[in-house]
Amino acid sequence: MNIWLVMLIAGLLTFGMRLSLIYLFGRFEVPDALRRALRFVPPAVLSAIILPDLLMPSGHLDFGLGNHRWLAGLVAMLVAWRTRNTLLTILAGMIILLILQLAF
């Protein structure tokens, strides 16, 4: 019962926070400087989550050819840069990672 209560409260809090921001942004004009700064939040958060796993799979910095995640990440970055297609980027990274893990 406790887990359901925690999930319900967390869901309501998340919904409330998002709704309040949507409601507030509709009520006043957001300064251009803040609007430009907020555009960089998702890439910064995503980088903070992904890069440690790509660059330090065994607890230390590894740019070697034995780091399959790093190589798959490089391929995914190249695909993202050339195509600007999120689905293709994810698929390319996952396929390269799978190939590298099966081959080596």
N, C-alpha and C positions, 0 to 999 in steps of 0.2 A: 504494500500500500504506500509506503514511503517513497518508493521510486516513482510511482505515478504522480504523487503530490509534487515531488521535485520537478518532474518533467512538465507538469501543468504550470507551475509557478515560473519556471524558466521560459516556457513558451509565451506566457502572458507578459513577462517582463521584456522579452525580445520584441514582441508585437507592440507593446506600449512605447518602447524607445523608438522604434522605426516609425510608428504612427505619429509620435510627437514631433520628430524631425520633419516628416512630410508636412504636417500641419503648420509647423513654425516657418518652414521655407516658403510656404504659400502665403504667409502673412506679411513678410517683410522682404526687402531686397537684400540679397547677399552681395557684399562687396566683391568686386572683380578679383582683387588679390586673393581673397579667401576661396573663391570659386576656382581660380587657377591652382591654388595650393591643394585643394581637395582632389583634383584630378590625379595627383601623384600618390595618393594614399593606397589605392588597390595594388599598383605595381610594387610599391615599397613593402607592403605586407606580404604579398605573394613571394617576393624575393627573399624576405626574411624567413619565410617558412621553407622554401625549396632549396635555396643555396647551401645551407649547412648539410642537408642530406646528399646533395650532389657532390660537394667538395670534400666532405669529411665522413665517408661511409664507415670508417673504422676508428673514428675518434681523432684522427689527425689529418691535416691537409694533404690531399692526394690528387695531383694533376697527371699521374702516370697513365699509361695505356691499360693497366690492369683495373682501373676504376671505370667500370662499364657505365655507371650512372653518369659520370662526367662526360663520357663520349656521347651517350644518348642525349644528354642535355645540350651538348654542342650542336648535334644534328637538329634537335628540336628548335634551338635558337635560330639556326640558319633557315629552316623551313618557315618559321614565324616571320623572320625578316623579309624573306623573298615573297611569301604568299599572303601574309596578313590574315591567314585562315586559322582560327583557333582549333577546330576539329582536326584539320590536317596536321597541325603542329603536334597535338596530343598523340594522334595515331602514329606519326613518324617517330616520335620519341619512344613510345611504347614498343613499336615493332623493332627498332634498332636495339633497345635494351634487351628484348626477348632474344633476338638473334645473337647478340654478344654473349648473353648468359648461357645459351645453348651451345654456342661454338667453343667457348673457352671454359 
